[in-house]
Amino acid sequence: MSADPTPECCCQLDRRGFLLLAASAAVAAGCESVNTGGTGTPHIVDAGPASAYAKDGVYSQYRSLGFFVIRRGSQLTALSSICTHRQCKLDAEPDRTFYCPCHGSTFDPAGKVTEGPAKRDLPTFATATNASGHLLVTVIG
């Protein structure tokens, strides 16, 4: 019995899914509205089964990784969990708005600034569902 030197991948992404995710990341990186102010390399986070986000609302379990998952109707999106003012982690409020505990900035459910000192809206990150039904989020920043 010989050991296979190829490590087992944690998630499978077919060619179509990869191309879709790569194209989404490229578009997001080129859009002004997606500018996080960060200079980090985009990376993909497997946010688990898309079915785990069945109800409308804000899911904050990936807040520490830089994003919230948001379900609105049939649409799943990922919104930055980092304030555009001084890069503090945001809190998701029960009314689906976002609050920065550092300096008081607030954002509406779509990530638009409603109260400063932040002047830039929250960036949205590209999402895709792979062949296994997992939500993949391309985080930039």
BALO-309876 format. One record per residue: residue in three letters; x negated, y negated, z of N, C-alpha, C, O in turn. Coordinates in pm, whole numbers, plus 50000, padded with zeros to 5 digits. Layout:
ALAXYZXYZXYZXYZ ...
//
This chain:
MET499155011850000500005000050000499114987650000498294985950091 SER499254979049899498434967049892499264954949931500464954249904 ALA498604945549994499294933350037499424923849919498484922149841 ASP500574917849905500814908249799500214894849843500624889549946 PRO499254889149768498614876649810499514864449791499174853649839 THR500644865949722501524854649698502424852549819503174861649856 PRO502384840649882503254838149996504714837749954505034833649843 GLU505584841950043507014841850014507534827750030507254821150131 CYS508284822949933508844809449935510054808950028510834818450036 CYS510194797850097511314796550190512634794050118513694796850173 CYS512584788949999513814786549923513524788149775512424785149729 GLN514494792849702514344794949558515014783349485516134779449518 LEU514334778149387514854767249306514654771249161513514772749116 ASP515744772849087515594776748947515074765048865514994753748913 ARG514704767848741514094757748655515014745748635514574734248642 ARG516284748348611517244737448590517344728648714517344716348704 GLY517444734948831517524727548956516284719248982516364707849027 PHE515104725148951513854717748969513824705548879513474694648923 LEU514184707348751514154696148657515134685148699514824673348687 LEU516304689148746517284679348794516744671648913516874659348919 LEU516154678649007515604672149126514434663149090514324652049142 ALA513554667849002512404659848960512854647248887512314636448910 ALA513844648648800514364637048727515014627048823514834614948808 SER515754632048920516394623349018515354615749099515514603749125 ALA514294622649138513214616249215512524605549131512194594849182 ALA512294608449003511634598748916512504586348898511994575148902 VAL513804588248878514724576948865514754568948994514684556648991 ALA514854575849107514904569049236513634561049262513704549949315 ALA512494566449226511224559649249511114547049164510404537749202 GLY511794546649050511714535148962512754524548987512684513748928 CYS513724527049073514814517549097514484508249211513984512649315 GLU514754495449193514534485949302515414489049422514984487249536 SER516654493649398517584495949507517184507949593517784510349698 VAL516174515549549515764527249623514424524649692513854533849751 ASN513914512649685512634509449744512704510149896513484502849958 THR511904518849955511894520250100510874511150164510874509250286 GLY510004505450082508934497450137507754506150176506684500950206 GLY507934519150177506864528350211506064531950087506514530049974 THR504874536950111504014540750000503774555750000502884560649931 GLY504574563050075504394577450086504794584749960505504579449874 THR504334596849950504654605549838506024611649860506354615549972 PRO506834612549754508134619249770507934633749812507024640449764 HIS508794638449900508764652649938510204657649950511124650049980 ILE510364670549927511684676649926511954683450060511124691050110 VAL513114680450116513534686650241514744695550212515724691050152 ASP514664708050253515784717350242516694714550362516344717850475 ALA517844708450336518764704550443519784715450473520834712750532 GLY519494727750432520364738950463521524740250366521594733050266 PRO522424749450395523564751850306524424739350289524784732850388 ALA524764736050166525634724650140526994726750207527674717050242 SER527384739250226528654742250291528684737950438529754737050498 ALA527514735250496527444730650635527944716250649528154711450760 TYR528134709450536528584695550535529974694850472530204686950380 ALA530894702850521532214704250460533144692550490533964689050406 LYS533034686550607533944675750646533324662150616532114660450624 ASP534184652450581533714638850560533074633750689533594636150798 GLY531954626750675531294621050791529794619750771529254622650664 VAL529134615250878527694613450880527094624650962527524627251074 TYR526094631350905525394642250972523984637251004523234633550914 SER523624637051132522384630651173521274640251214520274635751271 GLN521394653051188520364662451233519014660451164518014665751210 TYR518964652951054517694650350986517244635851005516394630950931 ARG517804629051103517444615151134515944613751156515324604351106 SER515354623151230513914622251259513044624651135511874620951134 LEU513614630651033512884632650907513124621250808512594621350697 GLY513934611450849514104599350770515394597650693515504588650610 PHE516404606350720517644604650645518854610350719518744619050805 PHE520014605050680521314610250721521924616950598521724612350486 VAL522674627750619523464633650511524884628350529525414628350641 ILE525484623950421526824618050428527734625150329527404626650211 ARG528894629350378529914635450293531054625550280531614621050380 ARG531394621950155532564613550123533314620750012532894620549896 GLY534424627050047535174634649948534344646349900533884654449980 SER534154647349770533384658449715531904654849700531124663049651 GLN531524642749740530164638149718529304639049843529694634449951 LEU528114645049828527104645449933525974635949895525444636849784 THR525624626849985524514617749961523564617950080523904622850188 ALA522384612650058521404611250167521004596650174520624590650073 LEU521094590950292520824576850315519684575750416519664583250514 SER518764566750393517634565050484518114562350626519094555250647 SER517424568150723517744565750864516744555950926516654554751048 ILE516014548950840514984539550884515404525350847515704522450731 CYS515424516550945515804502550922514814495950827513604498050837 THR515344487950736514504481150638513824468750695513024462450625 HIS514124465250819513504453550880512124456950937511124451250894 ARG512074466151033510814469651097510634484651113509874489151199 GLN511314492351032511174506851025511504514151156510884524351187 CYS512464509151231512954516251349513984526651305514634524951202 LYS514144537151383515154547351352516534541951387516754536351494 LEU517454543751294518824538951311519654548951390519354560851395 ASP520704543851451521704552251516522964552251430523384541851380 ALA523544563951411524824565051341525934562451442525964568651549 GLU526824553451410527934549851498529174558151465529294563251353 PRO530104559651560531314567551535532144562651416532844570651352 ASP532084549651385532854544351271532094545851138532484539951037 ARG531014553651140530194556851022529324545250975528844545350862 THR529134535251060528174524651032526854528551098526774538651168 PHE525834520251076524514523151130523994510951205524194499551162 TYR523334513451317522864502851406521384504851437520944516051465 CYS520614494051432519204494451467519044489751611519284478051641 PRO518644498751701518504494951842517324485651869517244479751977 CYS516414484151774515224475651797515534460751788515134453051875 HIS516234456651681516464442351661517914438951625518204427451593 GLY518824448851629520234446051613520804445851472521964442251455 SER520034449551372520594449951237521694460451230521644470651298 THR522704457651147523774467351125523974469250975523714460250895 PHE524454481150940524674485050801526034491650790526444498850881 ASP526724489350679528034495650659527844510350618526714514850601 PRO528934517950602528814532250569528054535150439527544546250421 ALA527974525350348527244527250223525784522650234525024523850139 GLY525394517450352524014513150373523754498550344522604494250342 LYS524804490750319524654476450292524484468850423525174471750521 VAL523574459250425523354451150545524614443250578525174436450491 THR525064443950702526204435950747525774425450849526464415450869 GLU524624427750913524084418051008522574420051015522084431251025 GLY521834408751010520374409151011519814410651151520544411551249 PRO518524410951156517554404651067517214412150939516564406450852 ALA517614424550923517324431750798517944424250680519054418950690 LYS517214423950569517714417250449517954427150335518724424250243 ARG517304438750340517444448750235518374459950279518354464250395 ASP519194464750186520084476050212519264488750232518084489250196 LEU519884498850290519214511750310519094519050178520034519250099 PRO517944525050153517794532750029518554545950035518724551950141 THR518994550249919519624563249902518604572649840517884568749748 PHE518544584949887517604594749834518314604549741519494607649760 ALA517594609349642518144619049547518474632149617517724636749704 THR519604638149579520004651049633520324660549518520694656249409 ALA520184673349544520544683849448520874696349528520444697849642 THR521634705049468521944717949530521244728649448521404729249326 ASN520454737249515519724747549442520614759749417521774759949456 ALA520044769849352520794781949315521324789449438522294796849427 SER520694787549553521134794049677522214786149749522714790449853 GLY522594774549695523624766249758523084757249866523864751749945 HIS521764755549873521174746649974521074732549919520804730449801 LEU521284722850008521134708649975519664704949984519034706950089 LEU519104699649876517714695249874517704680049864518384674149779 VAL516924673649951516864659149956515434654849925514484659749986 THR515274645749829513954640449796513754627649877514344617349847 VAL512924628649979512674617550071511444609950022510394615849995 ILE511584596750011510474588149968510184578550082511084572150135 GLY508934577650118508584567950221507624572450322507284564850413 
//
